[in-house]
Amino acid sequence: MAHRATWGTAAPATLHCLTGCAIGEILGMVIGTAPGLHNAATIALTFLFGA
């Protein structure tokens, strides 16, 4: 039996996902820029934490 997704379940799940990605990206930027890492390393951290 297939489960139908509704707006009531999709909207909070999407918000949860986007919030997690945003927190990960901010955390990656903070961790990368605080010790003065190179831009490429900071981008890599941001990508890893945001994914």
Secondary structure per residue as TSV (DSSP state, phi and psi in degrees):
chain	resnum	aa	ss	phi	psi
A	1	M	-	360.0	124.8
A	2	A	-	-78.4	143.9
A	3	H	-	-98.1	126.7
A	4	R	-	-89.4	127.2
A	5	A	-	-81.8	139.9
A	6	T	-	-119.9	167.4
A	7	W	H	-60.8	-31.5
A	8	G	H	-66.6	-26.8
A	9	T	H	-97.2	-32.9
A	10	A	H	-71.1	-41.2
A	11	A	H	-63.8	-50.2
A	12	P	H	-65.4	-34.4
A	13	A	H	-66.1	-41.2
A	14	T	H	-65.7	-43.8
A	15	L	H	-61.2	-41.1
A	16	H	H	-62.3	-44.3
A	17	C	H	-64.5	-47.9
A	18	L	H	-66.0	-34.7
A	19	T	H	-65.5	-43.0
A	20	G	H	-62.5	-41.2
A	21	C	H	-64.4	-42.8
A	22	A	H	-63.7	-43.7
A	23	I	H	-62.6	-43.0
A	24	G	H	-62.8	-40.5
A	25	E	H	-67.6	-42.0
A	26	I	H	-64.7	-42.6
A	27	L	H	-61.5	-42.8
A	28	G	H	-61.7	-40.1
A	29	M	H	-66.5	-42.1
A	30	V	H	-65.2	-46.8
A	31	I	H	-66.0	-34.5
A	32	G	H	-76.9	-35.8
A	33	T	H	-89.4	-25.4
A	34	A	T	-59.4	-48.8
A	35	P	T	-86.6	1.7
A	36	G	T	78.8	36.6
A	37	L	-	-65.4	158.3
A	38	H	-	-63.0	156.2
A	39	N	H	-57.0	-40.8
A	40	A	H	-64.0	-39.6
A	41	A	H	-67.3	-39.7
A	42	T	H	-64.8	-41.9
A	43	I	H	-63.1	-41.6
A	44	A	H	-62.8	-44.1
A	45	L	H	-62.3	-43.8
A	46	T	H	-60.9	-42.6
A	47	F	H	-63.9	-45.0
A	48	L	H	-65.1	-43.6
A	49	F	H	-73.7	-28.9
A	50	G	H	-83.2	-17.7
A	51	A	-	-79.6	360.0
